[in-house]
Structures are given as C-alpha cells and as structure tokens.
Amino acid sequence: MKYDRPVWQIMHECADAMPTVFRYDDVRTWFAQEFPDVNEATIRAHLIGLTEGGRAKHVQFAPRSPVFRRVARGEYEAIPVAERGEDPNVPVPSTSQIKMSGNGHHRVPAGSDGAFDQLDGDDEEQDEEPLVPDIILIGSIGDRVNVPAPAKEVFREVDFQLSRLDAELSDSEWFVLSAEHGLVEPNEWISPDSRTLADMDPEYRSVWASWVVARLTSIVGSLDGMIVRVDAPNHFTGPLFTDLQDAGAVVSSGTITMSTKPDAGADESGAFRRPDPAEIAARRATERATVQEVDTKVHTKVDTDDTDDELATVTEIETASPAGLHLADSRQAVPAVEAESLPQQPGIYGWIVDPIGARVLNRCLRLPVAAGLVFVGQVGASSWHSLVDPVLNIRDHVDRVQLHGRTRASTFRMTLATVLSQYLGLTSLDDPRLTEWMLMHLSVTTWPVDDGEGLRELTQILISELDPPLNVDHLPASEYRDRLQEMRGALA
C-alpha cells in the first residue's frame, strides 16, 4: 500500500469532502491534494466500483458497501455515512486469496506509473491482484495467414495466440484488433490485413481508433467504468487509449513484445501451429522468473517495496544505471511551479509529465506517450559553450530558459510548442499559454554533479538508455522523431 490504509477506505474520507453533487474531476483533484501517489486509474476504478449499482461483479468490490450514488451521467453524490452500511475503520476479511483470470504471461514493469493500488485488506503481505477486465482487445503486427479465416486464427505470432488463450480462459469479452477491419469478433471471418498499423499515417490511426471505440460501444454498450485491457503492440495503443478513456473506460495495457523469429507460431509449411501447452507453460515460467529478477534489481536500487501493474501506459522505460532510475522516478520530481527549489549546480534534468498531460501529448502526437519521463537534458557541461553561457546550473536553466525564456532558446520548449501549438491555440512560439501548460502538467527530476567534466557524455548515455519520446538530437531515427520533425516543418 502507498499509504497507511487501502484506497477503498480513503474513498470514504473523499466522499465526506465532496460537494453535494460532484464529478470525477473533483475526486481526482482531491486525491491530487491529499493522496498524490494514488494514480488516476485507481481513483476512477474505485469511484465506479464503490458507486451504487457499479462494477459489483468484480471480487475486489463485491464485499464493499457503496459509498456513492450516480445522480446523472458523470455526476455523483455521497451516500450519507449512516446509510453506507460499512465502517471503513473496522477491519474486514481480505479477498486477496480469490484468484482471478487475466493475462498473466505478459511482463509488467516494476514501479510503472498508472497502476491499480492494493484494493482491500489490512495485511501488508497479501498479494495484490489487478482488476478483472470487462473487455480484452488483442492485436498483432506479426505473421498472418494467407487466406480468409476467423479473426482469432488470422495472426500467427505466438504472443498473440498466448493472449488469445488467456482471453478464452477468462470471463471477459474479447475482440481482435485489425489495421484494415478495425474491431472484429474472434469468430468473425476476415481477409488477412495487407498492411499493419505500423505502415499507416498517424492521421489514419487516429480515425481508426475512433472507429474501433464506436464499434465497441455499439456491441457492448456504454464503456463508462468498464475495465478494458489492450494486449497489442504500441502502434495500436496510442490514440486508442485516449479514445477509450474519453469514453469513460479504465484502460490497462499488456503490450505484446513481438518475437524475433519471423516464423514464430508456424510449422514448416507456413501454416499456423497452435502453441503446445508445455511450450506455453515453460515460456510463462521463464517470463515470471525474469520479471521477478528485474523487479528485485529495480527495487534494490530505488529502495522501494511498491510494485505496480501497468495501466494506461504504452511505452516502457528501463535502465540499470542509478542516475537513469532516479531521473525516471516521478516520486523524485519537483513540480514545475517550484522550480526555484531546484539545485544551483550543473547536472542532468528530466521532465516528467502527469497522466493528464500525457494524454494531451498522446492525442497531439497520435503516438503512445506514457505518464512519466518525456525529456532528458543537461546544463553545465564543460565546453566552449559554457564560457559564454551565463546559465550554468539546473535551477536557472529550468526556470529562466525552459519555463520562462524564449521558445527558440530551448530545444525542449520548442518541441512542446511544436506538439501543442494547435491544441493550445498558440498565437506565437512565445505565447504564455505554453508556460501555463508546463506549470500545470510538468515536474522535474535532477541529477546534480560537482562539475561539468564528462557530463555531456553521461547525458547522452542516459538518453540512449531511457529513450524519452521528446528527445530528438543525437538519437537513431524513430517514429517519434520522424513525427516531431514533420510537425516542426509544418510549424515553420
């Protein structure tokens, strides 16, 4: 648990602090002020799960008495304390021993942002289980059959078929994602895609995502409060996450890692081969051992016991270096509005975006952007530039140059102006609305050093390790950088 009690108990305190009629944004704002380490997906899931007539089928909320009532679409009221039927201060039996279905073979990064917190019980050693998804969406950019077939048999890549088997064993509704056919039911016959979303323009992906969500809504009804899990490569998940969240869904991701073998899942003739059960079991055991090993290493370095499941995030950032771990750890971040508290030393800094800001960047770029680290830079490296640059420490560089300086003087500020120009309605590169957005949604992590010797080289190593989506210079070509260059050209 992040705090001294589980989130469902905190929701009682939240209910008592709400106005007569309130919306989800009011709850989120209260948590941001009182319990900032509880992430947005957890808050929304608990609001829905503890609402009268909410997601009662989930075992996490089945033993809980409702705390809220829905008075209109998107509007709630708190149930009076005397009518709630449950005292949050009285210990209750834990439901942690109830096992749930899910996509257990996917690797979940330790300490990632946007995860469901521990849901009930007072025993700190109990297992934490993710919420059962109502809907699972599975996609692949791997090998396909060459003839029409049921959607669940079209994609031959082993990870897709593992996700399919997990979905079939779960109680969730599940669907297949196709670049050319959108959302299709598992037994629906389709022709194999001739292209993948990786080949498509970002504008197409944005329209494709709206099409998928519209069809999903037409099949299952309102997505408000539904838990939707997307098991698919990154190309599927960018705008799709935003559209699902806008429809009211709680979105989790289990991004599929594509096999390095081109013939994975196929026999010598090229026909699909259903994975052998022994192969599946061995693979899952190996992956679980790998996850445990990685988690142990990460927690040893970061000195934390929290292990969170990935939710509403698409990209995965990992590095073994202490500086990289520190820069990517949002718990170490200082809000941009408190930039005057940053160290007056040379060093490396990382810009962290909150979940709301990440969704905005996601929508504007039409590519996956996770809440967390989006840019890494340095100030004070020994070079000829340091002889003429009066700003040689992190505090002045962040505050005077990046937050309140001229946009063309800062690579990061220029990148943000490029991405957010249309969304914010910027009238010029130096429009103050850009600074307002940065102060609202960004924070900064720092790695100060005594002097600038070797600082530039260390920064480049960290950027290569962390691969933040908004870093452009001195990095291999990627879809993010191609998209940023395209947008910058249009802005010029």
HELIX and SHEET records of a PDB file:
HELIX    1   1 VAL A    7  ALA A   17  1                                  11    
HELIX    2   2 TYR A   24  GLU A   34  1                                  11    
HELIX    3   3 GLU A   40  GLY A   49  1                                  10    
HELIX    4   4 VAL A   81  GLU A   83  5                                   3    
HELIX    5   5 ALA A  151  VAL A  154  1                                   4    
HELIX    6   6 VAL A  158  LEU A  169  1                                  12    
HELIX    7   7 LEU A  197  ASP A  199  5                                   3    
HELIX    8   8 PRO A  202  VAL A  220  1                                  19    
HELIX    9   9 ASN A  234  ASP A  246  1                                  13    
HELIX   10  10 PRO A  277  VAL A  302  1                                  26    
HELIX   11  11 PRO A  322  ALA A  328  1                                   7    
HELIX   12  12 SER A  330  GLN A  332  5                                   3    
HELIX   13  13 ALA A  336  SER A  341  5                                   6    
HELIX   14  14 PRO A  355  LEU A  365  1                                  11    
HELIX   15  15 TRP A  384  VAL A  388  1                                   5    
HELIX   16  16 ILE A  394  ASP A  396  1                                   3    
HELIX   17  17 HIS A  397  LEU A  403  3                                   7    
HELIX   18  18 THR A  407  ALA A  409  5                                   3    
HELIX   19  19 THR A  411  LEU A  424  1                                  14    
HELIX   20  20 PRO A  432  HIS A  441  1                                  10    
HELIX   21  21 LEU A  455  LEU A  466  1                                  12    
HELIX   22  22 GLU A  479  LEU A  491  1                                  13    
SHEET    1   A 3 PHE A  22  ARG A  23  0                                        
SHEET    2   A 3 GLU A  75  ALA A  78 -1                                        
SHEET    3   A 3 PHE A  68  ALA A  72 -1                                        
SHEET    1   B 5 GLY A 182  VAL A 184  0                                        
SHEET    2   B 5 GLU A 173  SER A 178 -1                                        
SHEET    3   B 5 ILE A 135  GLY A 139  1                                        
SHEET    4   B 5 ILE A 227  ASP A 231  1                                        
SHEET    5   B 5 VAL A 250  SER A 253  1                                        
SHEET    1   C 2 ALA A 149  PRO A 150  0                                        
SHEET    2   C 2 TRP A 189  ILE A 190 -1                                        
SHEET    1   D 4 VAL A 334  PRO A 335  0                                        
SHEET    2   D 4 LEU A 442  PRO A 448 -1                                        
SHEET    3   D 4 GLY A 347  VAL A 353 -1                                        
SHEET    4   D 4 GLY A 372  VAL A 379 -1                                        
END                                                                             
